[in-house]
């Protein structure tokens, strides 16, 4: 379950609750949205491409306000809900995740053993640590870029988000400061902090180094 989604261009859409998001049914974590109206009916459709030709989920509500259920389209596996508030027709972009289960498993294949019936920390897959890591990355970037920034693509954020997610995952597993999980959490945290300076975020056609390394004088 992913309930923290960054919405660009549609403030009337809030309280996202999405399930099954992956790189197979999104544009590297991003979905391209279209909100259309036919009489009183308001339809939200999510696409995995910028041209909005490959629909992955959609739902309709007979009002401009209220909770709208999204059903998977074209066997995408993506579904959930969103709340409308006096919504008007138009296009928008939503950033669902920067890192997902597959990204974490690439860096630590043994993580699958921590899943309990497909869940970790009470949520499906590793959505909990990935969610926390996305919140942190957003907060760090928000402190450095103007409000409303929109990256041309999300791939440059995958590494740092994955590493922070691994930190949070092992923090959750640790019971004391000297146990192996706590030590692993510290290692992933250090790796995550180091990775920030490697981010080159494409904004408006140019790549910006959001996190500039600082010189420490002694």
Buried (B, 14 or more C-beta within 10 A) or exposed (E): BBEBBBBBEBEBBEEBBBBBBBBEBBBBBBBBBBBBEEEEEBBBBBBBBEEBEBBBBBBBBEEBEEEBBBEBBEEBBBBBBBBBEEBEEEEBBBBBBBBBBEBBBEBBEEBEEBEEEEBBBEBBBBBBBBBBBBBBBBEBBEEEBEEEBEBEEBBBBBBBBBBBBBBBBBBBBBEEEEEEBBEBBBBBBEBBBEBBBEBEBBBEEEEBEBBEEEEEEE
